[in-house]
């Protein structure tokens, strides 16, 4: 009997991982992002689930036409987003975007601390986002976001023609 008791903890360690796994459903999500009515290229779109601490973010980068398709932020190979409500952030970080870093001239990009390039989109779309999106069980291909600059429409584009 004592011999069996020695193996119980080992057996529990072998069986335990079988019960642990992802407790969420991924579905395809895609859409378009526009700024002042025009496609927003090279923007990072991030969906963060609002119901649950252990649910993964999904992320994508918009193409030249402003189109994106989400994949898990922790794994660039797994397409989709978790079903449910999400907080959405959209940002362009010039430090990560070579097309923006090539821009020159006054007002080419907003400067952060120490004169370093910083976020180029209004804070209401990233740091202080008000954007949300519900991802239904069937997924969606219409998760579109029509953004406006805080300045007069078109001003941000004049300063940053790559947008």
PyMOL commands that place a pseudoatom at each C-alpha (Angstrom):
pseudoatom trace, name=CA, resn=UNK, resi=1, chain=A, elem=C, hetatm=0, pos=[0.000, 0.000, 0.000]
pseudoatom trace, name=CA, resn=UNK, resi=2, chain=A, elem=C, hetatm=0, pos=[2.830, 2.382, 0.841]
pseudoatom trace, name=CA, resn=UNK, resi=3, chain=A, elem=C, hetatm=0, pos=[4.287, 1.846, -2.625]
pseudoatom trace, name=CA, resn=UNK, resi=4, chain=A, elem=C, hetatm=0, pos=[1.109, 3.152, -4.238]
pseudoatom trace, name=CA, resn=UNK, resi=5, chain=A, elem=C, hetatm=0, pos=[1.047, 6.207, -1.990]
pseudoatom trace, name=CA, resn=UNK, resi=6, chain=A, elem=C, hetatm=0, pos=[4.522, 7.165, -3.167]
pseudoatom trace, name=CA, resn=UNK, resi=7, chain=A, elem=C, hetatm=0, pos=[3.335, 7.310, -6.757]
pseudoatom trace, name=CA, resn=UNK, resi=8, chain=A, elem=C, hetatm=0, pos=[0.163, 9.356, -6.082]
pseudoatom trace, name=CA, resn=UNK, resi=9, chain=A, elem=C, hetatm=0, pos=[1.940, 12.740, -6.167]
pseudoatom trace, name=CA, resn=UNK, resi=10, chain=A, elem=C, hetatm=0, pos=[3.743, 11.744, -9.366]
pseudoatom trace, name=CA, resn=UNK, resi=11, chain=A, elem=C, hetatm=0, pos=[0.489, 10.564, -10.912]
pseudoatom trace, name=CA, resn=UNK, resi=12, chain=A, elem=C, hetatm=0, pos=[-1.199, 13.869, -9.954]
pseudoatom trace, name=CA, resn=UNK, resi=13, chain=A, elem=C, hetatm=0, pos=[1.573, 15.830, -11.685]
pseudoatom trace, name=CA, resn=UNK, resi=14, chain=A, elem=C, hetatm=0, pos=[1.102, 13.810, -14.849]
pseudoatom trace, name=CA, resn=UNK, resi=15, chain=A, elem=C, hetatm=0, pos=[-2.685, 14.164, -14.911]
pseudoatom trace, name=CA, resn=UNK, resi=16, chain=A, elem=C, hetatm=0, pos=[-2.884, 17.818, -13.813]
pseudoatom trace, name=CA, resn=UNK, resi=17, chain=A, elem=C, hetatm=0, pos=[-1.703, 19.375, -17.111]
pseudoatom trace, name=CA, resn=UNK, resi=18, chain=A, elem=C, hetatm=0, pos=[-4.368, 17.448, -19.013]
pseudoatom trace, name=CA, resn=UNK, resi=19, chain=A, elem=C, hetatm=0, pos=[-7.069, 19.421, -17.200]
pseudoatom trace, name=CA, resn=UNK, resi=20, chain=A, elem=C, hetatm=0, pos=[-5.372, 22.783, -17.701]
pseudoatom trace, name=CA, resn=UNK, resi=21, chain=A, elem=C, hetatm=0, pos=[-5.678, 24.494, -21.019]
pseudoatom trace, name=CA, resn=UNK, resi=22, chain=A, elem=C, hetatm=0, pos=[-7.136, 27.470, -22.731]
pseudoatom trace, name=CA, resn=UNK, resi=23, chain=A, elem=C, hetatm=0, pos=[-10.540, 28.387, -21.444]
pseudoatom trace, name=CA, resn=UNK, resi=24, chain=A, elem=C, hetatm=0, pos=[-11.577, 30.654, -24.313]
pseudoatom trace, name=CA, resn=UNK, resi=25, chain=A, elem=C, hetatm=0, pos=[-12.645, 30.542, -27.941]
pseudoatom trace, name=CA, resn=UNK, resi=26, chain=A, elem=C, hetatm=0, pos=[-10.794, 32.263, -30.765]
pseudoatom trace, name=CA, resn=UNK, resi=27, chain=A, elem=C, hetatm=0, pos=[-12.653, 33.513, -33.832]
pseudoatom trace, name=CA, resn=UNK, resi=28, chain=A, elem=C, hetatm=0, pos=[-11.498, 35.444, -36.921]
pseudoatom trace, name=CA, resn=UNK, resi=29, chain=A, elem=C, hetatm=0, pos=[-11.613, 39.253, -36.682]
pseudoatom trace, name=CA, resn=UNK, resi=30, chain=A, elem=C, hetatm=0, pos=[-10.685, 41.769, -39.355]
pseudoatom trace, name=CA, resn=UNK, resi=31, chain=A, elem=C, hetatm=0, pos=[-11.595, 45.269, -40.420]
pseudoatom trace, name=CA, resn=UNK, resi=32, chain=A, elem=C, hetatm=0, pos=[-10.345, 48.635, -41.637]
pseudoatom trace, name=CA, resn=UNK, resi=33, chain=A, elem=C, hetatm=0, pos=[-8.975, 51.724, -39.906]
pseudoatom trace, name=CA, resn=UNK, resi=34, chain=A, elem=C, hetatm=0, pos=[-9.389, 55.209, -41.373]
pseudoatom trace, name=CA, resn=UNK, resi=35, chain=A, elem=C, hetatm=0, pos=[-8.111, 58.579, -40.193]
pseudoatom trace, name=CA, resn=UNK, resi=36, chain=A, elem=C, hetatm=0, pos=[-10.112, 61.589, -41.343]
pseudoatom trace, name=CA, resn=UNK, resi=37, chain=A, elem=C, hetatm=0, pos=[-11.769, 59.409, -43.997]
pseudoatom trace, name=CA, resn=UNK, resi=38, chain=A, elem=C, hetatm=0, pos=[-8.563, 57.975, -45.505]
pseudoatom trace, name=CA, resn=UNK, resi=39, chain=A, elem=C, hetatm=0, pos=[-6.967, 54.532, -44.908]
pseudoatom trace, name=CA, resn=UNK, resi=40, chain=A, elem=C, hetatm=0, pos=[-4.526, 54.503, -41.979]
pseudoatom trace, name=CA, resn=UNK, resi=41, chain=A, elem=C, hetatm=0, pos=[-1.467, 52.429, -42.896]
pseudoatom trace, name=CA, resn=UNK, resi=42, chain=A, elem=C, hetatm=0, pos=[1.094, 50.917, -40.497]
pseudoatom trace, name=CA, resn=UNK, resi=43, chain=A, elem=C, hetatm=0, pos=[-1.057, 51.302, -37.365]
pseudoatom trace, name=CA, resn=UNK, resi=44, chain=A, elem=C, hetatm=0, pos=[-1.057, 48.746, -34.565]
pseudoatom trace, name=CA, resn=UNK, resi=45, chain=A, elem=C, hetatm=0, pos=[-4.559, 47.581, -33.639]
pseudoatom trace, name=CA, resn=UNK, resi=46, chain=A, elem=C, hetatm=0, pos=[-4.823, 45.809, -30.266]
pseudoatom trace, name=CA, resn=UNK, resi=47, chain=A, elem=C, hetatm=0, pos=[-7.892, 44.102, -28.801]
pseudoatom trace, name=CA, resn=UNK, resi=48, chain=A, elem=C, hetatm=0, pos=[-7.730, 43.497, -25.023]
pseudoatom trace, name=CA, resn=UNK, resi=49, chain=A, elem=C, hetatm=0, pos=[-10.519, 41.357, -23.516]
pseudoatom trace, name=CA, resn=UNK, resi=50, chain=A, elem=C, hetatm=0, pos=[-12.363, 43.165, -20.713]
pseudoatom trace, name=CA, resn=UNK, resi=51, chain=A, elem=C, hetatm=0, pos=[-13.722, 40.040, -19.021]
pseudoatom trace, name=CA, resn=UNK, resi=52, chain=A, elem=C, hetatm=0, pos=[-10.918, 38.023, -17.524]
pseudoatom trace, name=CA, resn=UNK, resi=53, chain=A, elem=C, hetatm=0, pos=[-7.326, 38.550, -16.475]
pseudoatom trace, name=CA, resn=UNK, resi=54, chain=A, elem=C, hetatm=0, pos=[-5.920, 35.467, -18.160]
pseudoatom trace, name=CA, resn=UNK, resi=55, chain=A, elem=C, hetatm=0, pos=[-7.353, 36.096, -21.620]
pseudoatom trace, name=CA, resn=UNK, resi=56, chain=A, elem=C, hetatm=0, pos=[-4.839, 36.943, -24.355]
pseudoatom trace, name=CA, resn=UNK, resi=57, chain=A, elem=C, hetatm=0, pos=[-4.688, 40.170, -26.349]
pseudoatom trace, name=CA, resn=UNK, resi=58, chain=A, elem=C, hetatm=0, pos=[-4.929, 40.075, -30.123]
pseudoatom trace, name=CA, resn=UNK, resi=59, chain=A, elem=C, hetatm=0, pos=[-2.972, 42.409, -32.350]
pseudoatom trace, name=CA, resn=UNK, resi=60, chain=A, elem=C, hetatm=0, pos=[-2.464, 43.357, -36.006]
pseudoatom trace, name=CA, resn=UNK, resi=61, chain=A, elem=C, hetatm=0, pos=[-0.769, 45.987, -38.145]
pseudoatom trace, name=CA, resn=UNK, resi=62, chain=A, elem=C, hetatm=0, pos=[-2.781, 47.718, -40.843]
pseudoatom trace, name=CA, resn=UNK, resi=63, chain=A, elem=C, hetatm=0, pos=[-1.648, 47.407, -44.454]
pseudoatom trace, name=CA, resn=UNK, resi=64, chain=A, elem=C, hetatm=0, pos=[-1.444, 50.240, -47.003]
pseudoatom trace, name=CA, resn=UNK, resi=65, chain=A, elem=C, hetatm=0, pos=[-5.255, 50.147, -47.371]
pseudoatom trace, name=CA, resn=UNK, resi=66, chain=A, elem=C, hetatm=0, pos=[-5.883, 50.318, -43.616]
pseudoatom trace, name=CA, resn=UNK, resi=67, chain=A, elem=C, hetatm=0, pos=[-6.958, 46.644, -43.497]
pseudoatom trace, name=CA, resn=UNK, resi=68, chain=A, elem=C, hetatm=0, pos=[-6.017, 44.372, -40.600]
pseudoatom trace, name=CA, resn=UNK, resi=69, chain=A, elem=C, hetatm=0, pos=[-6.566, 40.773, -39.464]
pseudoatom trace, name=CA, resn=UNK, resi=70, chain=A, elem=C, hetatm=0, pos=[-6.034, 39.979, -35.784]
pseudoatom trace, name=CA, resn=UNK, resi=71, chain=A, elem=C, hetatm=0, pos=[-3.780, 37.272, -34.361]
pseudoatom trace, name=CA, resn=UNK, resi=72, chain=A, elem=C, hetatm=0, pos=[-2.797, 36.446, -30.782]
pseudoatom trace, name=CA, resn=UNK, resi=73, chain=A, elem=C, hetatm=0, pos=[-0.375, 38.989, -29.420]
pseudoatom trace, name=CA, resn=UNK, resi=74, chain=A, elem=C, hetatm=0, pos=[1.688, 36.290, -27.728]
pseudoatom trace, name=CA, resn=UNK, resi=75, chain=A, elem=C, hetatm=0, pos=[1.785, 34.147, -30.857]
pseudoatom trace, name=CA, resn=UNK, resi=76, chain=A, elem=C, hetatm=0, pos=[1.945, 35.791, -34.278]
pseudoatom trace, name=CA, resn=UNK, resi=77, chain=A, elem=C, hetatm=0, pos=[0.889, 32.533, -35.937]
pseudoatom trace, name=CA, resn=UNK, resi=78, chain=A, elem=C, hetatm=0, pos=[-2.523, 31.984, -34.324]
pseudoatom trace, name=CA, resn=UNK, resi=79, chain=A, elem=C, hetatm=0, pos=[-5.255, 34.002, -36.034]
pseudoatom trace, name=CA, resn=UNK, resi=80, chain=A, elem=C, hetatm=0, pos=[-8.227, 35.413, -34.188]
pseudoatom trace, name=CA, resn=UNK, resi=81, chain=A, elem=C, hetatm=0, pos=[-9.449, 37.119, -31.044]
pseudoatom trace, name=CA, resn=UNK, resi=82, chain=A, elem=C, hetatm=0, pos=[-11.234, 35.922, -27.913]
pseudoatom trace, name=CA, resn=UNK, resi=83, chain=A, elem=C, hetatm=0, pos=[-15.041, 35.986, -28.068]
pseudoatom trace, name=CA, resn=UNK, resi=84, chain=A, elem=C, hetatm=0, pos=[-16.476, 38.833, -25.958]
pseudoatom trace, name=CA, resn=UNK, resi=85, chain=A, elem=C, hetatm=0, pos=[-16.075, 42.534, -25.251]
pseudoatom trace, name=CA, resn=UNK, resi=86, chain=A, elem=C, hetatm=0, pos=[-12.710, 44.200, -25.912]
pseudoatom trace, name=CA, resn=UNK, resi=87, chain=A, elem=C, hetatm=0, pos=[-10.960, 47.476, -25.195]
pseudoatom trace, name=CA, resn=UNK, resi=88, chain=A, elem=C, hetatm=0, pos=[-9.361, 48.579, -28.482]
pseudoatom trace, name=CA, resn=UNK, resi=89, chain=A, elem=C, hetatm=0, pos=[-6.217, 50.658, -28.882]
pseudoatom trace, name=CA, resn=UNK, resi=90, chain=A, elem=C, hetatm=0, pos=[-4.880, 51.990, -32.173]
pseudoatom trace, name=CA, resn=UNK, resi=91, chain=A, elem=C, hetatm=0, pos=[-1.438, 53.516, -32.279]
pseudoatom trace, name=CA, resn=UNK, resi=92, chain=A, elem=C, hetatm=0, pos=[1.488, 54.401, -34.486]
pseudoatom trace, name=CA, resn=UNK, resi=93, chain=A, elem=C, hetatm=0, pos=[4.838, 54.394, -32.726]
pseudoatom trace, name=CA, resn=UNK, resi=94, chain=A, elem=C, hetatm=0, pos=[7.441, 56.075, -34.953]
pseudoatom trace, name=CA, resn=UNK, resi=95, chain=A, elem=C, hetatm=0, pos=[10.221, 54.192, -33.163]
pseudoatom trace, name=CA, resn=UNK, resi=96, chain=A, elem=C, hetatm=0, pos=[8.768, 50.958, -34.573]
pseudoatom trace, name=CA, resn=UNK, resi=97, chain=A, elem=C, hetatm=0, pos=[7.723, 52.344, -37.947]
pseudoatom trace, name=CA, resn=UNK, resi=98, chain=A, elem=C, hetatm=0, pos=[10.555, 52.982, -40.411]
pseudoatom trace, name=CA, resn=UNK, resi=99, chain=A, elem=C, hetatm=0, pos=[8.247, 54.793, -42.862]
pseudoatom trace, name=CA, resn=UNK, resi=100, chain=A, elem=C, hetatm=0, pos=[7.486, 57.403, -40.202]
pseudoatom trace, name=CA, resn=UNK, resi=101, chain=A, elem=C, hetatm=0, pos=[11.096, 57.723, -39.065]
pseudoatom trace, name=CA, resn=UNK, resi=102, chain=A, elem=C, hetatm=0, pos=[12.075, 58.784, -42.613]
pseudoatom trace, name=CA, resn=UNK, resi=103, chain=A, elem=C, hetatm=0, pos=[9.739, 61.814, -42.433]
pseudoatom trace, name=CA, resn=UNK, resi=104, chain=A, elem=C, hetatm=0, pos=[11.560, 65.108, -42.024]
pseudoatom trace, name=CA, resn=UNK, resi=105, chain=A, elem=C, hetatm=0, pos=[10.659, 68.716, -41.568]
pseudoatom trace, name=CA, resn=UNK, resi=106, chain=A, elem=C, hetatm=0, pos=[8.711, 70.670, -38.968]
pseudoatom trace, name=CA, resn=UNK, resi=107, chain=A, elem=C, hetatm=0, pos=[5.802, 68.791, -37.469]
pseudoatom trace, name=CA, resn=UNK, resi=108, chain=A, elem=C, hetatm=0, pos=[6.784, 65.509, -39.140]
pseudoatom trace, name=CA, resn=UNK, resi=109, chain=A, elem=C, hetatm=0, pos=[6.128, 63.666, -35.882]
pseudoatom trace, name=CA, resn=UNK, resi=110, chain=A, elem=C, hetatm=0, pos=[5.156, 64.516, -32.341]
pseudoatom trace, name=CA, resn=UNK, resi=111, chain=A, elem=C, hetatm=0, pos=[8.057, 64.611, -29.906]
pseudoatom trace, name=CA, resn=UNK, resi=112, chain=A, elem=C, hetatm=0, pos=[8.031, 62.955, -26.513]
pseudoatom trace, name=CA, resn=UNK, resi=113, chain=A, elem=C, hetatm=0, pos=[10.408, 63.359, -23.593]
pseudoatom trace, name=CA, resn=UNK, resi=114, chain=A, elem=C, hetatm=0, pos=[13.944, 64.260, -24.553]
pseudoatom trace, name=CA, resn=UNK, resi=115, chain=A, elem=C, hetatm=0, pos=[12.904, 65.074, -28.125]
pseudoatom trace, name=CA, resn=UNK, resi=116, chain=A, elem=C, hetatm=0, pos=[12.368, 61.396, -28.934]
pseudoatom trace, name=CA, resn=UNK, resi=117, chain=A, elem=C, hetatm=0, pos=[9.552, 60.476, -31.347]
pseudoatom trace, name=CA, resn=UNK, resi=118, chain=A, elem=C, hetatm=0, pos=[6.371, 59.425, -29.573]
pseudoatom trace, name=CA, resn=UNK, resi=119, chain=A, elem=C, hetatm=0, pos=[2.843, 58.297, -30.367]
pseudoatom trace, name=CA, resn=UNK, resi=120, chain=A, elem=C, hetatm=0, pos=[1.468, 60.088, -33.425]
pseudoatom trace, name=CA, resn=UNK, resi=121, chain=A, elem=C, hetatm=0, pos=[-2.272, 59.432, -32.979]
pseudoatom trace, name=CA, resn=UNK, resi=122, chain=A, elem=C, hetatm=0, pos=[-4.493, 61.228, -30.443]
pseudoatom trace, name=CA, resn=UNK, resi=123, chain=A, elem=C, hetatm=0, pos=[-4.456, 59.674, -26.950]
pseudoatom trace, name=CA, resn=UNK, resi=124, chain=A, elem=C, hetatm=0, pos=[-8.202, 58.953, -27.161]
pseudoatom trace, name=CA, resn=UNK, resi=125, chain=A, elem=C, hetatm=0, pos=[-7.341, 56.062, -29.499]
pseudoatom trace, name=CA, resn=UNK, resi=126, chain=A, elem=C, hetatm=0, pos=[-4.508, 54.527, -27.449]
pseudoatom trace, name=CA, resn=UNK, resi=127, chain=A, elem=C, hetatm=0, pos=[-3.378, 55.622, -23.970]
pseudoatom trace, name=CA, resn=UNK, resi=128, chain=A, elem=C, hetatm=0, pos=[-6.836, 57.020, -23.057]
pseudoatom trace, name=CA, resn=UNK, resi=129, chain=A, elem=C, hetatm=0, pos=[-8.859, 54.917, -25.471]
pseudoatom trace, name=CA, resn=UNK, resi=130, chain=A, elem=C, hetatm=0, pos=[-12.621, 55.078, -25.628]
pseudoatom trace, name=CA, resn=UNK, resi=131, chain=A, elem=C, hetatm=0, pos=[-12.793, 52.435, -28.370]
pseudoatom trace, name=CA, resn=UNK, resi=132, chain=A, elem=C, hetatm=0, pos=[-14.496, 49.098, -27.749]
pseudoatom trace, name=CA, resn=UNK, resi=133, chain=A, elem=C, hetatm=0, pos=[-15.552, 46.170, -29.908]
pseudoatom trace, name=CA, resn=UNK, resi=134, chain=A, elem=C, hetatm=0, pos=[-17.702, 43.109, -29.285]
pseudoatom trace, name=CA, resn=UNK, resi=135, chain=A, elem=C, hetatm=0, pos=[-16.416, 39.917, -30.881]
pseudoatom trace, name=CA, resn=UNK, resi=136, chain=A, elem=C, hetatm=0, pos=[-19.339, 37.507, -31.469]
pseudoatom trace, name=CA, resn=UNK, resi=137, chain=A, elem=C, hetatm=0, pos=[-19.046, 33.706, -31.522]
pseudoatom trace, name=CA, resn=UNK, resi=138, chain=A, elem=C, hetatm=0, pos=[-18.991, 33.681, -35.315]
pseudoatom trace, name=CA, resn=UNK, resi=139, chain=A, elem=C, hetatm=0, pos=[-16.206, 36.266, -35.535]
pseudoatom trace, name=CA, resn=UNK, resi=140, chain=A, elem=C, hetatm=0, pos=[-16.461, 39.407, -37.641]
pseudoatom trace, name=CA, resn=UNK, resi=141, chain=A, elem=C, hetatm=0, pos=[-14.986, 41.030, -40.716]
pseudoatom trace, name=CA, resn=UNK, resi=142, chain=A, elem=C, hetatm=0, pos=[-16.463, 44.469, -40.083]
pseudoatom trace, name=CA, resn=UNK, resi=143, chain=A, elem=C, hetatm=0, pos=[-14.513, 45.658, -37.028]
pseudoatom trace, name=CA, resn=UNK, resi=144, chain=A, elem=C, hetatm=0, pos=[-13.960, 49.059, -38.639]
pseudoatom trace, name=CA, resn=UNK, resi=145, chain=A, elem=C, hetatm=0, pos=[-12.733, 52.226, -36.930]
pseudoatom trace, name=CA, resn=UNK, resi=146, chain=A, elem=C, hetatm=0, pos=[-13.166, 55.715, -38.395]
pseudoatom trace, name=CA, resn=UNK, resi=147, chain=A, elem=C, hetatm=0, pos=[-10.812, 57.985, -36.465]
pseudoatom trace, name=CA, resn=UNK, resi=148, chain=A, elem=C, hetatm=0, pos=[-10.549, 61.756, -36.565]
pseudoatom trace, name=CA, resn=UNK, resi=149, chain=A, elem=C, hetatm=0, pos=[-7.556, 63.898, -35.682]
pseudoatom trace, name=CA, resn=UNK, resi=150, chain=A, elem=C, hetatm=0, pos=[-7.937, 66.294, -32.765]
pseudoatom trace, name=CA, resn=UNK, resi=151, chain=A, elem=C, hetatm=0, pos=[-7.015, 69.086, -35.120]
pseudoatom trace, name=CA, resn=UNK, resi=152, chain=A, elem=C, hetatm=0, pos=[-9.023, 70.061, -38.150]
pseudoatom trace, name=CA, resn=UNK, resi=153, chain=A, elem=C, hetatm=0, pos=[-9.504, 67.108, -40.522]
pseudoatom trace, name=CA, resn=UNK, resi=154, chain=A, elem=C, hetatm=0, pos=[-6.522, 66.684, -42.787]
pseudoatom trace, name=CA, resn=UNK, resi=155, chain=A, elem=C, hetatm=0, pos=[-4.076, 68.647, -40.605]
pseudoatom trace, name=CA, resn=UNK, resi=156, chain=A, elem=C, hetatm=0, pos=[-2.460, 65.514, -39.194]
pseudoatom trace, name=CA, resn=UNK, resi=157, chain=A, elem=C, hetatm=0, pos=[-2.121, 64.144, -42.720]
pseudoatom trace, name=CA, resn=UNK, resi=158, chain=A, elem=C, hetatm=0, pos=[-0.440, 67.341, -43.914]
pseudoatom trace, name=CA, resn=UNK, resi=159, chain=A, elem=C, hetatm=0, pos=[2.072, 67.002, -41.085]
pseudoatom trace, name=CA, resn=UNK, resi=160, chain=A, elem=C, hetatm=0, pos=[2.489, 63.271, -41.686]
pseudoatom trace, name=CA, resn=UNK, resi=161, chain=A, elem=C, hetatm=0, pos=[1.810, 62.478, -45.359]
pseudoatom trace, name=CA, resn=UNK, resi=162, chain=A, elem=C, hetatm=0, pos=[2.490, 58.752, -44.850]
pseudoatom trace, name=CA, resn=UNK, resi=163, chain=A, elem=C, hetatm=0, pos=[-0.801, 58.407, -42.948]
for i in range(1, 163): cmd.bond("trace and resi %d" % i, "trace and resi %d" % (i + 1))
show_as sticks, trace
zoom trace
